[in-house]
Amino acid sequence: MMSPTLSPGAANLWLDETKRDAACPQGGKSLSREEELHAYREMLLIRRFEEKAGQLYGMGYIGGFCHLYIGQEAVVVGMMMAIKPGDQIITAYRDHGHMLASGMDPKGVMAELTGRRHGYSKGKGGSMHMFSVEKNFFGGHGIVGAPAPLGTGIAFANKYRNNSSVSVTFFGEGATNQGQVYESFNMAALWKLPVLYVIENNHYAMGTAVERASALAEELYNRGIAFGIQGERVDGMDVTAVKDAGERALASVRSGNGPMILEMRTYRYRGHSMSDPAKYRTREEVQDVREHRDPIELVRKRLLEGARATDEELKEIDRAVRQTVNEAAEFAQADPEPDPAELFTDVYA
């Protein structure tokens, strides 16, 4: 059976759609100066951290798989600005940004990436399997689609305890074709569980464009419609749009209306993982996004053009962020490896 072929430019269809989303605001509220500066710093922290992680991987300090979040920063930062204390976060393997946005210490995250003693999983989890009970971060997960049933289970616990918390469950567009995702949708809708599913649609599942693998690829936010789950497409490159959509969706879920889906239209600049040369797309495509839709530059431009911050203020934020990241890298390289006796401790609990 022959594989379907794309018409010229079909793989870049999302570029036009994203520009259309940006040109047609979704009723988003503008951020205050403090909120915009916070978003700028948080996104910049993730960007600089991931750049450093890429360097350490190339130097051999980080082993195993390593999936960088560069380009997608607005999604998790905007969502974290929308949640309330007590809400939980769970995601897939492209998870460093979620950890940092949750408030986890960059030193502990980087130490885990390098497999060191003071990493968040004591050096046993690596890039894809870190947790923080303190920050309500329930981990990255390496199995495609796994966050959906796990996040749904967290939501079931919330409803059982009647604690008004929402499980914010992230996964990629490739996971939307997994059966366990639809089983989770069914259960969440049936029991009206407080879960918000966030699809981070970066348009390439490993090396396959979403149009080649998903029917009605332009409407992933409607994947729950058969279960009565409402969805919305969001410009995931604009932190303001993300925060606004997140607040509205969380309010609906928290009020007892059952689950919702937010499809974040975003983009990753790097390959699927560090071993992926990303030859399935052109350099021009990536450069186009960097020049016109970069989430950090979008906020920087708003701050400068609105006279809400000076260029020097933003440079100072960058300097402080770089220092934080460099300190995290130095800590991770100097931290000792776990004692071999630790191999079997904390494996199950």
C-alpha positions, 0 to 999 in steps of 0.5 A: 500500500502506497503512503499518501503524499502531501501536495506542495506546501501542505506540510507548511499549512500550519504557518498560514493558520498560525499567522491567521490566529495571530491576526485574529485575537481570541478575545485575550486580555492584555497582560500587565507590565509585571505579568509580561515581564514575568512571562518574558523571564520565565520563557527566557529561563526555559530557552537558556536552560534548554540551550545549555542542556543541548551543550552539555549533551554534546559534551557527554554530560547528559546521556540517554534521550533528551528532548528540548522545548525550544520554541514552545515556551509560551505554552507552559508559561501561559498555562502556569500563569493561569492555574491556581494553587493545588492544580497539578501538572503532568506531561510527556517527555519534552518536559524540562520547560514544565519543570522550570515553569512549575517552580522547580529548582534549575540546579535540581533539574540539571543535576537530574539530567546529568544523573547526579545525586541531588537531581529531582529523582536522585539521578535515576530518572533522567530527562524524561522522569522527574517529579516534584510533589512539592510543586504538584508536578507529576512527572514527564513520561516517556510512553506516548499518550501516557499522560492522558490516563495518568492525568485523568486518574489524578482528576478522579482523585481530585473529584473523589476528594472534592478539593476543587483542583484541576489536573492539567494534562499535557501531551503532543499531537502525535499522542492524539492517535493513541487509543488510551487517549480516547479511553481517557476522554470517555471516562473523563466525560462520563464522570465529569472529571476536572481535567484540562487536556492540553495538546501541544501541537508542534506539527511534527510527531518525531519526524512525521508532519501531523498532516501525514498521520492525523485525519482532520489534522487542522482540528485536533481540538475537536478530538473529544467531540464524540464524548461531548468534550468541548475544545478550542484552538489557541495560538500557542506562540503568544503567551497572552492568548495561552493565559487567557484561554487557560483561565477560561478553560480552567474556570469551566472545568473547575465549576463542574462542567467536565473536561476540556481540550485546548490545542496549542498551535506551537513549534519546536525549533530543534529536532525531536530529540538530540539525535534527530537532524530534522531533515524532514523540514526546510531551514527556511521553514524554521527560520520563518517561525523564528523571525515572525512568530518567536514567543519570546521576541513577541513579548520583547517587542510588546514591552519595548513598543509599549514603553513598558520596559527598556532594552537595558532592563531586558538585557539585565533579565537575560544576564540574570537568567544566564547566570542562573543557568550557568550556576545550574550547569556548574552544580550539575557537573560538580555534584557526585553520582548516586551511591550504588547502594541507592539503586533499589531505594525509592523505586516504587514510592 
